[in-house]
Structure formats: structure tokens, C-alpha cells
Amino acid sequence: MLKEWKLSAAVPEAADFAHKLGVTEIVAQILWNRGLQTVEAAETFLHPEKQAFHDPFLLKDMDKAVDRIAAALTDGEKIVVYGDYDVDGMTATTLMVHNLRALGARVDFYIPHREKEGYGFNLPALQQIAADGTGLLISVDCGIASVDDVAAMQDKLDIIVTDHHIPGAVLPPALAVINPHREDCPYPDKDLAGVGVAFKLCQALWKRLEGQDYCQDLEIVALGTVADIVPLLGENRRIVAQGLQHMRNSASAGMRALVDVSEIRDEQLNTGHVGFRLAPRLNAAGRIGSARKGVELLLSKDAEQAASLAMEMDMLNSQRQTIEQEILAKAEAELAGVDVNNLPAIVVAGEKWNPGVIGIVASRLVDKYYKPAIIFSIQDDGKCKGSCRSIEGLHMYEALQQCREHIVQFGGHSQAAGLTVALEELPAFKEAFAQVAAATLSDDDYIPKVKVEAELPPEDITFELVEELAALEPFGMKNPKPLFGVRNIRGTSAQAIGKEGQHLRFQVGTADQPRTALLWNRSDYVGIVNSEALDMVYSPAVNEWQGSRSLQCMVDSIAPADGERNFPERDILVDIYKFLYVIQQQEGKIPYTPQELTVRFCGRGRHLSLYTMSVGLRIFQELNLLHMDLTENCYYLPKANGRMDLEQSPTYRRHR
């Protein structure tokens, strides 16, 4: 998939700024373009430990919450922490329970079941908690939208709400509502995750009750902060930077076990490890098992018990991956008879698809097609539970607002949301959502964008640059890993690597400054890299192997160079069609991948780029001259019926 470069502007002040900071010009330019344009701001960013934690009592209602918790501690009152089933909620619950116990509280926790109870408070659970003798309930990562449920429990249960989601017009009538997004809250850092807000409550408790400055358990806070994809700036940056340092040697036996079962070896942990190895294992508990097990793991003090629970998380994650692949295959089968290229958005529904996994499947479809995607699970009660993922250009929550007459309930934000639709309303919802997407998104919106810091030939990267770029970590939202671009290069010696031959390795650079380039899960590009000029986006890295160090390029994306982006006119289309026809006659079917077809076409002695082949195949599909068979993983040509009318192809018309 082509990605449009968003090349950062050159910074005239970069040389002077670099001199003041003692860094390379490239790093100075990155800092400047990210809004860090004073020495003081840049130094704090480069040294996150210098970022001061704000006074927790700046959070509105913090004093009320601390006073009520102190009274519960004095009276030996039973406290329940009410959390959420995602990693942010699990870590926030863990943090709150662990610290309340350390302060002498009698405390338990409650996590609602994703499928049976859904997100946030539910009245039957609150009523049962009160009936069990609980005097105080503290929510973490939820509760801000539960106005009616909190109101129903007044005079029956004292409730403190801590949350980081955007409040509605009316706050829940709780004893205290701690949320940095409250309009009347003066707290300066609005980007805390749910576990970050819980951390501030713990800071306030230790400060008021014990006179201590609390900054422990940062590995737990970092885990939830990274998993919830909040901006890694300000307090979040310090939390994650210091938390990552302690994960492997955490005081939590559960955290250590989670790192071990995730097979993270001796290297320093980074946000990638958290986002792609640790968090998915915990998330699997909330998606297909019980999120309570995730909290029990993180609270565990016994190494043997922690190892057993971590292994259970690992097995659940494997099950989740299997379920995900099954649903993805079914979703792709639903799309097989549809021209996805001309859909404004993807909406797919299936019987009893696991509601905890459909959000991941929606993300996979967005990654593949770069279109907004909604996946529905049709339930026995006639309700369709959906999970949405969007692209830049379409605010998902606002789009659902415009379709609300067809929706039972919905919630979310710009890039992700959840909703419920009655089965009989599903066709009308699909049509309404498609109309909203078509009216909102332009052709340009369907082209994914990649931010490129600067154009930098691979031969120009140095060990010094890689070391300086590492000082910008931890990477995440609002602080992405810096990517560099190079245009019109030729790769050589491309080959498939990995246990299953799924990854791609090739050589770039110059004869005296060679660099190895690695692209994960794209070994199908071997023949393309060996034959075409490319534009490449990458991050510099150092490879250490058997005591030697070498510079390499971790490839984000490759695309045909400008000279390869030739639109197929009629004569080329005729040639491609004849080529496909011969293959079908000789082999009975046509290979599915444009990459293989491009290599085979070029083997006939005429150069054709992957771009040209891909566009040609799309035109044939639009003209109903080429069909896909996903069960056989191939293309086939139906019987031709006269001369092809290219003007019937939307892709061809747009080009004309």
C-alpha cells in the first residue's frame, strides 16, 4: 500500500539549537519540529527524570477523596476497587488495591465481565457490592459516564470516581469525581491514563497519611499507560521512561512472570515490548477469559503462583490469536464478492463472533485496506454488537452520531468506538454509515500518511545518530519513533528470512558503506526489491551479533519510486490480460498476489512495476473481467464478453 510522505520542514535554527544541546543537527530538528524549541524544554524531554510530578491535590476533589479513604482506614471499613477489563483498568485496579493494602485497608476489587456486563458501572453489581457490607467504592478507569447508576446508590454506598475519559454534560453525583478532563479541574496534565489518575490518588494518600513522596510501582503505571495509547509527554513520559527500567526486576512477582512468559530476553524493555507482548497477554484475559485473573497476576507475591497465572495469560493470548484469525478469514470471505476498493467504509457482520476480539479484526482490516471498518457480532437476542476503527479524516464518534437513529447505544472517540444495533436495523445502518463516510472522506483521505523527519540515505546513518535517537525514547503517541526516507534506491540480494520465511532482508547503501534493510512479514516482496527502484521509509538501528556491531535499516514501508508509478494504458492492459489468460489456460488458475504476477510478467522480458500490475488488476476487477477466489487463494478470468470498456472502471475514469 502506497503511503504518502509527510516530510517535516527543514529548521533554519537547527544548527544553533544542536550546538546548544550538544546533539546532531538531525536530532535538533526533530526536537524543534515536535515543539521543543527551548533548551530547557528539550533538556527536560531528553532527561525524563527531570520532569516534576505535579501536586496531586491540584486535581479537583482529591482532598475529598483522601479524607473519605482516611476515614475508611481508621474505621476498618470494607473498600472495593471497581475497575475495567482492559490493561489500563487492570493495572489501575492493581495499583489501587496494592497501595490501599499497604496503608492497612481492608480492600477487595471487582472487574465487570466484558460480554455479560459491558463497560463501566452496572447497577446489579453495585447493589451486590453494597449488600456484601462494602462502605466505600473507588472506581478506576471508569465511572465518569455512570450518572444514573451512581445516583441510584446514593445513601447506600459512598462512591469515589477516578477516570480519564471525557465527562458528559452532567457528572455522576459521587462523593468525589477525580478526572483531569473536568472543566473545573485545574490540573495541568490532561493526558493521564486511567492508571495515571489512580497513581495520583496513591501519591495524595501517601503524602497526606504518611508524609511520603510516593513514586513507586511505576512499572505497573507504565504498563497501563503504554497499553492505553495516551500521549507519552509530560508526566506520562517520566512514568513510562522510569517504569520500563524496573519491569524486569519489579517487586511484583506477577510483572516478572509476565515479562518471562513473553520471551523478552536480555535487552532493555521498550514500549514496543509492552504494546506487542505484555499488553496483549493481559488483554486476552479480558477478551476471552476473566480480567480478574490479570489483576491477580499483577498482585501476586508468590513466584510459583505468578508463573502459573502468566502461563494461563499466554495460553489465552494464543487462543485469542486463533479466534482472531478465524474471524478475520470469515470477514475476508464476506468481502470476497465486493469491490472493496470502491467502498467508502467496511461493515461486516457474522453470527456469534467473539465480541472481545472483533475490535482487533477491525484494526486488521483498516491496516490492510485503509478504510474505516466496523465488525459486528450478531447475538442470539437479535442485537448486533459492533467494534469500530477509523482512519485519519473520519471522526468515528461523530460519524456514529449522524447514524444514531439506527443505533441502540454507542460510545467512543475519534479513532475507535463500540456500538449496538438491532439486527433489523443493520442494513439501514450500513447504508447510513456508508453515506456519512462517502460525504466526509476525500480520495486523499484514503491514502495512508507517514511522517518522515528528513531524507537520509542509508549510508549516512552513524552509530552516533542511533545513540542520540535512543535518547528520544520512550516512543508512543505524540512522540513516534523518528522515521527517515530515501527516494529512488535499488535494493540488492533480497531474500526471505525467519523460521517460516516470512520476513524480508535486502542490501542498500553503498559499496563502502553497506546497510542491511529488514522488513517484517513482507517476504512476498523479494522479487520486487530485486527488480524495481523504490522509495523507502525506515528507522536506523544497530545490530549486535556475536560481538560485532553493524548499522541497519528497520523498514517501515517501501513503495515504487516515481519512475515506476506508470498508469497502465490500454495497450499495457491488453498485454496484462493476455498474460493472465495464458496462465489460466496452462495452470487452471492465476496466482493471487500481484507481487508474484509482476515477477512472472517481467520474466517474459518486458519490465512492469508492481504499481502498474496492481492498478491493472484493480481495473479488471472493476470491469468484472477478473474475480478472486479466496478459498483457492487465486484469481480467475470469467468468459470474456466483447471489447473491454475502460470507461466503466472508476479507477480508469479518475486517471483520465
Buried (B, 14 or more C-beta within 10 A) or exposed (E): EBBEBEEBEEBEEBEEBBEEBEBBBBBBBBBBBBEBEEEEEBEBBBEBEEBEBBBBBBBBBBBBBBEBBBEBBEEEBBBBBBBBBBBBBBBBBBBBBBBBEBBEBBBEBBBBBBBEBBBBBBEEBBBEBBEEEBBBBBBBBBBBBBBEBBEBBEEEBBBBBBBBBEBEEEBBBBBBBBBBBBEEBEBEBBBBBBBBBBBBBBBBBBBBBEEEEBBBBBBBBBBBBBBBBBBBBBBBBBBBBBBBBBBBEBEBBBBBBBBBBBEBEEEEBBBBBBBEBBBBBBBBBBBBBBBBBBBBBBBBEEEEBBBEBBBBBBBBBEBBBEBBEBBBEBBBEBBEEEEBBEBBBBBBBBEEBBBBBBBBBBBBBBEBBBBBBBBBBBBEEEBBBBBBBBBEBBBBBBBBEEBEEBBEEBBBEEBBBBBBBBBEBBEBBBEBBBBBBEEBBEEEBBBBBBBBBBEBBBBBBEEEBBEBBEEBBBBBBBBBBBBBBBBEBBBEEBBBEEEEEEBBBBBBBEEEBBBBBBBEEBBBBBBBBBBBBBBBBBBBBEEEEEEEEEBBBBBBBBBBBEEBBBBBEEEBBEBBBEBBEEBBEEEEBBBBBBBBBBBBBBEEEEEBBBBBBBBBBBBBBBBEBBBBEEEEEBBBBEEEEEEBEBEEBBBBEEEE
